Amino acid sequence: MAPAPAAAVLSLRALQVRYPGASAPTLDGLDLELQPGERVALVGPSGCGKSTVARTVLQLLPAGSQWAGELRLMGVDPRHLAPQALQRLRGEAVGLVFQDPMTRLNPLLTIGQHLSDTLNAHRPEWPRPQIEARAMDLLQRVGITPERTGSYPHEFSGGMRQRVAIALAMALQPALVIADEPTTSLDVAVAAQVMAELCGLCGEAGSALLLISHNLALAGRWCERIAVLDQGRLVEQGPANRVLCQPESALAQRLVERARALEGSALAQRQPNPSPPNGIPEAPLLDVSGLRCWHPLPGLPWQRRWLKAVDDVSLQLHPGETIGLVGASGCGKSTLCRALMGLAPIRGGSVQLLGHDLLASRGQRLQRARRSIQMVFQDPLACLNPQMRVGEAIADPLLIHGLATPAQARQRARELLAAVGLGPAEAFEQRRPRQLSGGQQQRVAIARALVLSPKVLLCDESVSMLDAEVQAEVLALLRSLQHRLGLGMLFVTHDLSVASGFCDRVIVLEGGRIAESGPGPRLLSHPQAAITRQLVAACPRLPAVVGVVSGWSAS
């Protein structure tokens, strides 16, 4: 007699969720099931409802949300539990890995205290030595050495903070782990390590994994099954290799096609920058020479030690040119951008912006110069005021610099909302950042950076939160603006495929120094530096396809 099939860890049937004040449901008849130990990737465009699935399972929806349909977590409907029972179910049945680990980590607690507090709350019968041993074992399993247990979250890199988040999620060996874009902010090498650790721990504990991601290659590499979500409905699901090689739904076909275009450097068919009419090269927009950003480390005054975040970096950026900056976490990419924006101290070197010495400028002269260089940050919520409406946030720089009347600024904000794909503008300008998806927030951040018509744009992981389809749209938008305005861009990314396709040349940083530079396709195919070879090897790829699938070319 065959054994009875194991009960599903998570079962959603005709699930519908509507946020307060929303005209349409975010989840509209969703059917999804996860078996014990199964790894499933939930993919789809920004705003399709992926993160709402996680919030619904954990009952983290805002007050006033409406729901219908069936939801079973370990055979229990969490919507009908008392608060104390719901809290226990959340902690013991589900582990959650957030996109930004700092949203879960308490800045006032050490790393060791985070784990001991979690274990104390759910395992009060355990003696202190057992709790400490379990905490130490978890940290070692995710690659954090014992001497760092007394460190605070801000003293860790993004990759290390995400490892702590994984240790917290796996502390109680939950039946289900939900990882919501866990590697978006990480370089490919660290992302591969984090995913290997997460999947390994899930395998040992027999936990099911629901990976929410817009990265199809990552989903295919680490998950057995892929489910495609569109406007709150499941439009396709099946074995990962089949969905990526033979997509059936129109949305899956578009997403895979866009991902292959980015991966195959279809965007790399760049038009060369037009030569000046007189044959004399144009002066660079940005000329950086020997830039140093050193930070003092704790120690005795006569034994001064320095963290050389950026160390003797030189580059020139010309009109219409895009330079990609890639490298492992902590290599100095973001520090370089922040230094150029005046947000990080500079210890040496020179910066010429449009022929002006940026480091020697002061007062109004510096303020005027700053209009010509703008930055799109990695985390849009970090640069958008949560109390300001979207339209106000975009128009605000024009008012600060006295470049437009309120009516003109409002109209310009509407134009930029439409330009970045948030139309009609009237449907978005009155929303606040928290009412937008991650991809929509990033589009608003891009619009805000462009509102002053800068000549140099610094993009710090500006498309890392977007799915392949939206990435292509935003990159196409940036390119059209670049050709129209003669815009120069420094493009920070951890995705070598995107850097190769979008940038004229790519600079690889390691330890604050330039390890290698050159055309992106050459770095991908013939990397010379060890760090470049490491990044290329870790970059996930879609499975190869031969022939024509479902009526669209896969070659």
C-alpha positions as CSV (number, residue, x, y, z in Angstrom):
1,M,0.0,0.0,0.0
2,A,1.5,3.4,-1.1
3,P,2.0,5.9,1.7
4,A,-0.4,8.8,1.8
5,P,0.9,12.0,0.2
6,A,2.2,14.6,2.6
7,A,0.0,17.5,3.4
8,A,0.8,20.7,1.6
9,V,2.9,23.2,3.6
10,L,1.1,26.1,2.0
11,S,-2.2,26.0,0.0
12,L,-3.9,29.0,-1.6
13,R,-7.2,28.5,-3.4
14,A,-9.0,31.3,-5.3
15,L,-7.3,33.8,-2.9
16,Q,-8.3,37.4,-3.4
17,V,-6.8,40.4,-1.5
18,R,-7.8,44.0,-1.9
19,Y,-5.9,46.8,-0.2
20,P,-7.8,49.7,1.6
21,G,-9.1,52.2,-1.0
22,A,-7.9,50.1,-4.0
23,S,-10.2,50.0,-7.0
24,A,-9.1,46.5,-8.0
25,P,-7.8,43.5,-6.0
26,T,-4.0,43.0,-5.9
27,L,-4.5,39.2,-5.7
28,D,-7.4,38.0,-7.8
29,G,-8.2,34.3,-7.6
30,L,-4.7,33.0,-6.9
31,D,-4.1,29.2,-6.7
32,L,-0.7,28.0,-5.4
33,E,0.5,25.0,-3.4
34,L,3.9,24.1,-1.9
35,Q,4.8,20.6,-0.7
36,P,7.3,19.9,2.1
37,G,10.9,20.4,0.9
38,E,9.8,21.9,-2.4
39,R,11.5,25.0,-3.9
40,V,9.2,27.2,-5.9
41,A,10.0,30.6,-7.5
42,L,7.2,33.2,-7.8
43,V,8.1,35.6,-10.6
44,G,6.3,38.4,-12.4
45,P,6.5,42.1,-13.3
46,S,6.6,44.8,-10.7
47,G,3.3,45.3,-9.0
48,C,1.9,41.9,-10.0
49,G,1.3,41.0,-6.3
50,K,4.4,38.8,-5.5
51,S,5.2,40.5,-2.2
52,T,1.5,40.6,-1.3
53,V,1.5,36.8,-1.3
54,A,4.1,36.9,1.5
55,R,2.2,39.6,3.4
56,T,-1.0,37.6,3.2
57,V,0.5,34.3,4.4
58,L,2.0,36.1,7.4
59,Q,-1.0,38.3,7.9
60,L,1.0,41.5,7.6
61,L,-1.6,43.3,5.5
62,P,-2.6,46.9,6.4
63,A,-5.7,47.4,8.5
64,G,-8.9,47.5,6.4
65,S,-7.6,45.1,3.7
66,Q,-10.3,42.7,2.3
67,W,-9.7,39.1,1.5
68,A,-11.6,36.0,0.3
69,G,-10.8,32.5,-0.7
70,E,-8.8,29.7,1.0
71,L,-5.5,30.1,2.8
72,R,-3.9,27.1,4.6
73,L,-0.5,27.3,6.3
74,M,0.4,23.9,7.9
75,G,-3.3,23.1,7.7
76,V,-4.3,26.2,9.6
77,D,-5.9,29.4,8.4
78,P,-3.8,32.2,10.0
79,R,-6.6,34.7,9.3
80,H,-8.7,33.2,12.1
81,L,-6.0,32.9,14.8
82,A,-5.8,34.9,18.0
83,P,-2.8,37.3,18.1
84,Q,-0.7,35.1,20.4
85,A,-1.3,32.0,18.3
86,L,-0.6,33.9,15.1
87,Q,2.6,35.2,16.5
88,R,3.7,31.7,17.3
89,L,2.7,30.4,13.9
90,R,4.7,33.2,12.2
91,G,7.8,32.4,14.2
92,E,7.8,28.7,14.1
93,A,6.1,27.7,10.9
94,V,7.4,30.4,8.6
95,G,10.8,32.0,8.2
96,L,11.0,35.3,6.3
97,V,14.0,36.7,4.5
98,F,13.3,40.3,3.5
99,Q,14.7,42.2,0.5
100,D,16.4,44.7,2.8
101,P,17.7,42.9,5.9
102,M,17.9,46.2,7.8
103,T,14.1,46.2,8.0
104,R,14.3,43.2,10.3
105,L,17.5,43.8,12.2
106,N,17.4,46.0,15.3
107,P,20.3,48.6,15.2
108,L,20.5,48.5,19.0
109,L,21.1,44.8,19.3
110,T,24.2,42.8,18.5
111,I,24.1,40.0,16.0
112,G,24.3,37.4,18.7
113,Q,21.5,39.1,20.6
114,H,19.2,38.9,17.6
115,L,19.4,35.1,17.5
116,S,19.3,34.6,21.3
117,D,16.2,36.8,21.6
118,T,14.4,34.8,18.8
119,L,15.3,31.5,20.4
120,N,14.4,32.7,23.9
121,A,11.0,33.9,22.7
122,H,10.1,30.5,21.1
123,R,12.1,28.0,23.1
124,P,11.8,29.3,26.7
125,E,12.5,25.8,28.0
126,W,16.0,25.8,26.5
127,P,18.9,26.5,28.9
128,R,21.1,29.4,28.1
129,P,24.1,27.2,26.9
130,Q,21.9,25.4,24.5
131,I,20.6,28.8,23.0
132,E,24.1,30.1,22.7
133,A,25.3,26.9,21.0
134,R,22.4,27.0,18.5
135,A,23.0,30.7,17.8
136,M,26.7,30.1,17.2
137,D,26.1,27.1,15.0
138,L,23.6,29.1,12.8
139,L,26.1,32.0,12.4
140,Q,28.9,29.6,11.5
141,R,26.7,27.9,9.0
142,V,26.1,31.1,7.1
143,G,29.8,32.1,7.2
144,I,29.9,34.5,10.1
145,T,32.8,33.9,12.5
146,P,32.3,33.7,16.3
147,E,34.2,36.9,17.0
148,R,31.6,38.9,15.0
149,T,28.7,37.9,17.3
150,G,29.2,41.1,19.3
151,S,29.0,43.4,16.2
152,Y,26.1,45.5,15.3
153,P,24.2,45.4,12.0
154,H,25.6,48.7,10.7
155,E,29.1,47.1,11.0
156,F,28.3,44.4,8.5
157,S,28.2,44.6,4.7
158,G,24.9,44.0,2.9
159,G,25.9,40.4,2.1
160,M,26.7,39.7,5.8
161,R,23.5,41.3,7.0
162,Q,21.5,39.1,4.6
163,R,23.3,36.0,6.0
164,V,22.2,37.1,9.5
165,A,18.7,37.4,8.1
166,I,18.9,33.8,6.8
167,A,20.2,32.5,10.1
168,L,17.2,34.2,11.8
169,A,14.8,32.7,9.3
170,M,16.1,29.2,9.9
171,A,16.6,29.4,13.6
172,L,13.5,27.4,14.4
173,Q,13.7,25.1,11.4
174,P,10.3,26.3,9.9
175,A,8.3,24.3,7.5
176,L,8.2,27.2,5.1
177,V,10.7,29.9,4.2
178,I,9.7,32.9,2.2
179,A,12.6,34.8,0.6
180,D,11.4,38.1,-0.9
181,E,14.0,39.3,-3.4
182,P,16.8,38.2,-1.0
183,T,19.7,38.9,-3.4
184,T,18.6,42.1,-5.1
185,S,21.2,44.4,-3.5
186,L,24.1,41.8,-3.6
187,D,26.7,41.3,-6.2
188,V,26.6,38.0,-8.2
189,A,29.3,36.3,-6.2
190,V,27.8,37.1,-2.8
191,A,24.3,36.3,-4.2
192,A,25.4,32.9,-5.2
193,Q,26.9,32.2,-1.7
194,V,23.7,33.5,0.0
195,M,21.4,31.4,-2.1
196,A,23.6,28.3,-1.7
197,E,23.5,28.7,2.1
198,L,19.7,29.3,2.1
199,C,18.9,26.3,0.0
200,G,21.4,24.1,1.9
201,L,19.8,25.0,5.2
202,C,16.3,24.5,3.8
203,G,17.3,21.1,2.5
204,E,18.7,20.0,5.9
205,A,15.6,21.1,7.7
206,G,13.2,19.8,5.1
207,S,11.7,23.3,4.7
208,A,9.8,24.4,1.6
209,L,11.2,27.6,0.0
210,L,9.1,30.2,-1.8
211,L,11.5,32.5,-3.6
212,I,10.0,35.8,-4.7
213,S,12.2,37.2,-7.5
214,H,12.3,39.1,-10.7
215,N,15.5,37.4,-11.7
216,L,14.6,34.5,-14.0
217,A,18.1,33.1,-14.2
218,L,18.4,33.0,-10.4
219,A,14.9,31.4,-10.1
220,G,15.9,28.7,-12.6
221,R,19.2,28.0,-10.9
222,W,17.9,27.5,-7.4
223,C,14.2,26.4,-7.8
224,E,12.6,23.2,-9.1
225,R,9.3,25.0,-10.1
226,I,8.5,28.4,-11.4
227,A,5.1,30.1,-11.0
228,V,4.4,33.2,-13.1
229,L,2.1,35.9,-11.6
230,D,0.3,38.6,-13.6
231,Q,-2.1,41.1,-12.1
232,G,-2.8,38.8,-9.1
233,R,-3.4,35.7,-11.1
234,L,-1.2,32.7,-11.8
235,V,-0.9,32.5,-15.6
236,E,1.7,29.7,-15.8
237,Q,3.6,27.3,-13.6
238,G,5.7,24.2,-14.2
239,P,9.3,22.8,-14.0
240,A,11.8,25.6,-14.0
241,N,13.6,24.4,-17.2
242,R,10.4,24.1,-19.1
243,V,9.1,27.5,-18.2
244,L,12.4,29.1,-19.1
245,C,12.9,27.2,-22.3
246,Q,9.3,26.7,-23.5
247,P,7.1,29.5,-21.9
248,E,3.4,29.2,-22.8
249,S,1.8,32.3,-21.5
250,A,2.3,35.7,-23.2
251,L,3.7,37.2,-20.1
252,A,6.2,34.4,-19.5
253,Q,7.3,34.7,-23.1
254,R,7.9,38.4,-22.8
255,L,9.8,38.1,-19.6
256,V,12.0,35.3,-20.9
257,E,12.6,37.1,-24.2
258,R,13.6,40.3,-22.3
259,A,15.9,38.4,-20.0
260,R,17.6,36.7,-22.9
261,A,18.0,40.0,-24.6
262,L,19.7,41.5,-21.6
263,E,21.8,38.4,-21.1
264,G,22.7,38.2,-24.7
265,S,23.7,41.8,-24.8
266,A,21.1,42.8,-27.3
267,L,21.3,46.2,-25.7
268,A,25.0,46.2,-26.5
269,Q,24.3,47.1,-30.1
270,R,25.1,50.7,-29.2
271,Q,25.4,53.4,-31.7
272,P,28.9,54.9,-31.4
273,N,29.1,58.4,-30.0
274,P,29.1,60.8,-32.9
275,S,32.4,62.4,-33.7
276,P,32.7,66.1,-33.2
277,P,32.4,68.0,-36.5
278,N,35.9,69.5,-36.3
279,G,37.4,66.1,-35.4
280,I,38.6,67.5,-32.0
281,P,37.5,65.3,-29.1
282,E,35.0,66.9,-26.8
283,A,36.1,67.9,-23.3
284,P,35.0,65.3,-20.7
285,L,31.9,66.1,-18.6
286,L,33.6,64.5,-15.6
287,D,37.3,64.1,-15.1
288,V,38.4,62.2,-12.0
289,S,42.1,61.9,-11.2
290,G,43.7,60.0,-8.3
291,L,40.5,60.1,-6.2
292,R,41.0,58.8,-2.6
293,C,38.2,58.2,0.0
294,W,39.9,56.9,3.1
295,H,38.0,56.4,6.4
296,P,39.9,56.2,9.7
297,L,39.5,52.9,11.6
298,P,39.4,52.7,15.4
299,G,42.8,52.5,17.1
300,L,45.5,54.4,18.9
301,P,46.2,57.9,17.5
302,W,49.8,57.1,16.8
303,Q,48.8,53.9,15.0
304,R,46.3,55.4,12.6
305,R,44.8,52.8,10.3
306,W,42.7,53.6,7.2
307,L,39.9,51.8,5.3
308,K,40.8,52.7,1.7
309,A,37.3,52.5,0.3
310,V,38.4,54.3,-2.9
311,D,42.1,54.4,-3.6
312,D,43.7,56.3,-6.5
313,V,40.8,56.0,-9.0
314,S,41.0,57.9,-12.3
315,L,38.4,58.1,-15.1
316,Q,37.0,60.4,-17.7
317,L,33.3,60.5,-18.7
318,H,32.4,62.1,-22.1
319,P,29.0,63.3,-23.4
320,G,26.8,60.5,-24.4
321,E,29.1,57.9,-22.8
322,T,28.2,55.2,-20.2
323,I,30.8,53.7,-17.9
324,G,29.8,50.6,-15.9
325,L,31.2,50.1,-12.4
326,V,31.2,46.5,-11.2
327,G,32.8,44.6,-8.4
328,A,32.2,42.6,-5.3
329,S,30.4,44.0,-2.2
330,G,32.6,46.6,-0.5
331,C,34.8,47.2,-3.5
332,G,34.1,51.0,-3.4
333,K,31.4,51.4,-6.2
334,S,28.9,53.2,-4.1
335,T,31.5,55.1,-2.1
336,L,32.9,56.5,-5.4
337,C,29.4,57.8,-6.4
338,R,28.7,59.3,-3.0
339,A,32.1,61.0,-3.1
340,L,31.3,62.6,-6.4
341,M,27.9,63.8,-5.0
342,G,29.6,65.3,-1.9
343,L,28.1,62.7,0.4
344,A,31.4,61.0,1.4
345,P,34.7,62.8,2.4
346,I,37.5,62.9,-0.1
347,R,41.0,62.6,1.1
348,G,42.9,63.4,-2.1
349,G,42.7,63.7,-5.9
350,S,40.7,66.0,-8.1
351,V,37.3,66.1,-9.6
352,Q,36.5,68.3,-12.6
353,L,32.8,68.7,-13.5
354,L,32.1,70.5,-16.8
355,G,35.5,72.1,-16.5
356,H,35.0,73.4,-12.9
357,D,37.0,72.1,-9.9
358,L,34.2,70.6,-7.8
359,L,36.4,70.2,-4.7
360,A,37.3,73.9,-4.7
361,S,33.8,75.2,-5.3
362,R,31.8,76.8,-2.5
363,G,28.4,78.4,-1.9
364,Q,26.1,79.2,-4.8
365,R,28.8,78.2,-7.3
366,L,28.9,74.7,-5.8
367,Q,25.1,74.5,-5.7
368,R,24.9,75.4,-9.4
369,A,27.5,72.8,-10.2
370,R,25.6,70.2,-8.2
371,R,22.5,70.6,-10.5
372,S,24.6,69.1,-13.3
373,I,25.3,65.8,-11.5
374,Q,22.5,63.8,-10.0
375,M,22.2,60.3,-8.5
376,V,19.7,57.5,-8.6
377,F,20.2,55.5,-5.4
378,Q,19.9,51.8,-4.9
379,D,17.1,52.0,-2.3
380,P,14.4,54.4,-3.5
381,L,12.8,54.6,-0.1
382,A,16.0,56.0,1.3
383,C,15.8,59.1,-1.0
384,L,12.1,59.7,-1.1
385,N,10.3,61.5,1.8
386,P,7.7,59.0,3.0
387,Q,5.4,62.0,3.9
388,M,5.5,63.6,0.5
389,R,3.3,62.6,-2.4
390,V,5.0,61.3,-5.5
391,G,4.3,64.4,-7.6
392,E,5.6,66.7,-4.9
393,A,8.8,64.6,-4.5
394,I,9.6,64.9,-8.2
395,A,8.8,68.6,-8.4
396,D,10.6,69.6,-5.2
397,P,14.1,70.0,-6.6
398,L,12.8,72.6,-9.1
399,L,11.3,74.6,-6.3
400,I,14.4,74.3,-4.1
401,H,16.6,75.7,-6.9
402,G,13.9,78.3,-7.9
403,L,13.8,77.0,-11.5
404,A,10.0,76.9,-11.9
405,T,6.7,78.1,-10.4
406,P,4.6,75.5,-8.5
407,A,2.4,75.0,-11.5
408,Q,5.3,74.5,-13.9
409,A,7.0,72.1,-11.5
410,R,3.8,70.1,-11.2
411,Q,3.5,69.9,-14.9
412,R,7.1,68.8,-15.3
413,A,6.6,66.1,-12.7
414,R,3.7,64.8,-14.6
415,E,5.7,64.7,-17.8
416,L,8.5,62.7,-16.1
417,L,6.0,60.3,-14.5
418,A,4.8,59.4,-17.9
419,A,8.3,59.2,-19.3
420,V,9.3,56.6,-16.7
421,G,6.2,54.5,-17.3
422,L,4.0,55.7,-14.5
423,G,1.0,56.8,-16.5
424,P,-1.5,58.3,-16.5
425,A,0.3,60.7,-14.1
426,E,-2.9,61.6,-12.4
427,A,-3.1,58.0,-11.1
428,F,0.3,58.2,-9.4
429,E,1.1,61.8,-8.4
430,Q,-1.1,61.7,-5.3
431,R,0.3,58.5,-3.9
432,R,3.0,58.2,-1.3
433,P,6.1,56.0,-1.8
434,R,4.8,53.2,0.5
435,Q,1.7,52.8,-1.8
436,L,3.9,51.8,-4.8
437,S,5.7,48.6,-5.6
438,G,9.5,48.4,-5.4
439,G,9.8,48.8,-9.2
440,Q,7.5,51.8,-9.2
441,Q,9.4,53.5,-6.4
442,Q,12.6,53.2,-8.4
443,R,10.9,54.8,-11.4
444,V,9.9,57.7,-9.2
445,A,13.5,58.0,-8.0
446,I,14.8,58.1,-11.6
447,A,12.2,60.8,-12.5
448,R,13.3,62.9,-9.5
449,A,17.0,62.6,-10.5
450,L,16.2,63.8,-14.0
451,V,14.0,66.7,-13.1
452,L,16.9,69.2,-13.0
453,S,18.1,68.0,-16.5
454,P,21.6,67.0,-15.3
455,K,24.6,66.4,-17.6
456,V,26.0,63.5,-15.5
457,L,23.8,60.8,-13.9
458,L,25.2,58.4,-11.3
459,C,23.1,55.2,-11.3
460,D,23.8,53.1,-8.2
461,E,22.1,49.8,-8.8
462,S,19.2,51.8,-10.3
463,V,17.6,48.8,-12.1
464,S,18.5,46.0,-9.7
465,M,15.0,45.9,-8.1
466,L,13.2,45.7,-11.5
467,D,12.1,42.6,-13.5
468,A,13.7,42.0,-16.9
469,E,10.9,43.6,-18.8
470,V,10.9,46.8,-16.8
471,Q,14.7,46.8,-16.7
472,A,14.8,46.9,-20.5
473,E,12.2,49.7,-20.6
474,V,14.1,51.8,-18.0
475,L,17.4,51.3,-19.7
476,A,15.8,52.2,-23.1
477,L,14.5,55.4,-21.4
478,L,17.9,56.3,-20.0
479,R,19.5,55.7,-23.4
480,S,17.0,57.9,-25.2
481,L,17.6,60.7,-22.7
482,Q,21.3,60.2,-23.0
483,H,21.2,60.6,-26.8
484,R,18.8,63.6,-26.6
485,L,20.7,65.4,-23.8
486,G,24.3,64.3,-24.3
487,L,24.0,62.7,-20.9
488,G,27.0,61.0,-19.4
489,M,26.4,58.1,-17.0
490,L,28.3,56.2,-14.4
491,F,26.3,53.0,-14.1
492,V,26.9,50.9,-10.9
493,T,25.6,47.3,-11.2
494,H,26.3,43.8,-9.9
495,D,24.9,42.3,-13.2
496,L,27.8,41.9,-15.6
497,S,25.3,41.0,-18.4
498,V,23.5,44.4,-18.0
499,A,26.8,46.2,-17.7
500,S,28.2,44.5,-20.9
501,G,25.0,45.3,-22.8
502,F,24.3,48.9,-21.7
503,C,27.8,50.4,-21.1
504,D,30.4,51.6,-23.6
505,R,33.1,50.3,-21.3
506,V,33.2,48.6,-17.9
507,I,35.5,49.2,-14.9
508,V,36.0,46.4,-12.4
509,L,36.9,47.6,-8.9
510,E,38.5,45.6,-6.1
511,G,39.6,47.0,-2.8
512,G,39.0,50.5,-3.9
513,R,41.2,50.2,-7.0
514,I,40.7,49.6,-10.6
515,A,41.5,45.9,-11.3
516,E,40.5,45.8,-14.9
517,S,38.7,47.9,-17.5
518,G,37.6,47.6,-21.1
519,P,34.6,46.8,-23.4
520,G,32.0,44.7,-21.5
521,P,31.8,41.9,-24.0
522,R,35.5,41.4,-23.8
523,L,35.5,41.3,-20.0
524,L,32.7,38.7,-20.1
525,S,34.4,36.5,-22.7
526,H,38.0,37.0,-21.7
527,P,38.3,38.2,-18.2
528,Q,41.9,38.9,-17.1
529,A,41.7,39.8,-13.4
530,A,40.9,37.2,-10.8
531,I,38.0,39.2,-9.4
532,T,36.5,39.5,-12.9
533,R,36.8,35.8,-13.5
534,Q,35.1,35.2,-10.2
535,L,32.2,37.6,-11.0
536,V,31.7,36.0,-14.5
537,A,31.7,32.5,-13.1
538,A,29.1,33.4,-10.4
539,C,26.7,35.2,-12.8
540,P,23.5,33.0,-13.3
541,R,22.5,32.2,-16.8
542,L,19.2,31.1,-18.4
543,P,19.3,27.5,-19.8
544,A,20.2,27.3,-23.4
545,V,17.4,27.0,-26.0
546,V,17.7,25.6,-29.5
547,G,15.2,26.3,-32.2
548,V,11.9,28.1,-32.1
549,V,9.6,27.7,-29.1
550,S,5.8,28.6,-29.0
551,G,6.0,30.7,-32.1
552,W,8.8,33.0,-30.9
553,S,12.5,32.9,-31.7
554,A,14.7,31.6,-28.9
555,S,17.9,31.8,-30.7
